[in-house]
Amino acid sequence: MSWDTTRSTSSAARVGAHEARQRLEHERNARLAQLRALKDTEGAGQEADDLLSAQRGAVGRALKEIEAAFARLEEGTYGLCRECSRPIPVERLEILPYASACVPCQQRAG
């Protein structure tokens, strides 16, 4: 399914493929900047290193989700919930452009 096909059936179509790609690129760049900043603060002691490690893990997971969103954009499934296949509200995608589920399905997943 192409983005143009999804466009007619998804509320995410109002976002547009170009805008979605820009938002995802912005998110990716922000996360990469976070990783660089975390690397610059290493060596501050064991407790700080444990916290930094947890933060690096969270940023790494976000980067994987962003890359998966790029793949969904290419597949034409960007903006559709992975659980219920309904469109993810545009407002959610504006806040979290790499969201893969609508809020109700995300809440059920835990």
C-alpha positions as CSV (number, residue, x, y, z in Angstrom):
1,M,0.0,0.0,0.0
2,S,1.5,3.3,-1.0
3,W,1.3,6.5,1.0
4,D,-1.1,7.9,-1.6
5,T,-3.5,5.0,-1.0
6,T,-3.2,5.4,2.8
7,R,-3.8,9.1,2.4
8,S,-7.4,8.6,1.4
9,T,-8.3,6.3,4.3
10,S,-6.1,7.7,7.1
11,S,-6.5,10.8,9.3
12,A,-2.7,10.8,9.2
13,A,-3.0,11.8,5.6
14,R,-3.5,15.4,6.8
15,V,0.0,15.3,8.1
16,G,1.4,14.4,4.6
17,A,4.4,12.2,3.8
18,H,6.8,15.1,3.5
19,E,5.8,16.6,6.8
20,A,5.9,13.2,8.5
21,R,9.4,12.5,7.2
22,Q,10.5,16.0,8.5
23,R,9.1,15.3,11.9
24,L,10.7,11.9,12.1
25,E,14.1,13.3,10.9
26,H,13.8,16.0,13.6
27,E,13.1,13.4,16.3
28,R,16.0,11.2,15.1
29,N,18.4,14.2,15.2
30,A,17.2,15.2,18.6
31,R,17.8,11.7,19.9
32,L,21.2,11.5,18.4
33,A,22.1,14.8,20.0
34,Q,20.9,13.3,23.3
35,L,23.2,10.4,22.8
36,R,26.2,12.7,22.1
37,A,25.4,14.7,25.3
38,L,25.2,11.6,27.4
39,K,28.5,10.4,26.1
40,D,30.1,13.7,27.1
41,T,29.0,13.2,30.7
42,E,30.4,9.7,31.2
43,G,32.8,8.9,34.0
44,A,30.9,10.8,36.8
45,G,30.8,7.9,39.1
46,Q,28.9,4.5,39.3
47,E,25.5,5.9,40.3
48,A,25.7,8.5,37.5
49,D,27.0,5.9,35.0
50,D,24.0,3.6,35.9
51,L,21.6,6.5,35.2
52,L,23.4,7.4,32.0
53,S,23.2,3.8,30.9
54,A,19.4,3.7,31.5
55,Q,19.1,7.0,29.6
56,R,21.1,5.7,26.6
57,G,18.9,2.6,26.6
58,A,15.7,4.7,26.4
59,V,17.2,6.9,23.7
60,G,18.2,3.8,21.8
61,R,14.7,2.4,22.0
62,A,13.3,5.7,20.7
63,L,15.7,5.6,17.8
64,K,14.6,2.1,16.9
65,E,10.9,3.2,17.0
66,I,11.8,6.2,14.8
67,E,13.5,3.9,12.2
68,A,10.5,1.6,12.3
69,A,8.3,4.6,11.6
70,F,10.4,5.5,8.6
71,A,9.8,1.9,7.4
72,R,6.1,2.3,7.9
73,L,6.2,5.5,5.9
74,E,7.8,3.7,3.0
75,E,5.4,0.7,3.3
76,G,2.4,3.1,3.3
77,T,1.2,2.0,6.7
78,Y,2.5,5.1,8.6
79,G,-0.3,6.5,10.7
80,L,-2.2,3.3,11.1
81,C,-2.4,1.5,14.5
82,R,-0.4,-1.7,14.5
83,E,-3.1,-3.3,16.7
84,C,-6.5,-2.3,15.4
85,S,-5.4,-0.9,12.0
86,R,-7.4,2.3,12.5
87,P,-5.9,5.7,11.8
88,I,-3.8,7.2,14.6
89,P,-5.2,10.7,15.3
90,V,-3.1,13.4,13.6
91,E,-2.7,15.1,17.0
92,R,-1.0,12.1,18.4
93,L,1.4,11.9,15.4
94,E,2.1,15.6,15.8
95,I,3.2,15.0,19.4
96,L,4.8,11.6,18.9
97,P,5.6,11.2,15.1
98,Y,6.8,7.6,15.6
99,A,3.7,6.4,17.4
100,S,2.8,2.9,16.1
101,A,-0.5,2.6,18.0
102,C,-3.5,4.7,18.9
103,V,-3.9,5.7,22.6
104,P,-6.5,3.0,23.5
105,C,-4.4,0.2,22.0
106,Q,-1.2,1.6,23.6
107,Q,-2.9,1.7,27.0
108,R,-4.1,-1.9,26.6
109,A,-0.6,-3.0,25.7
110,G,0.6,-1.7,29.0
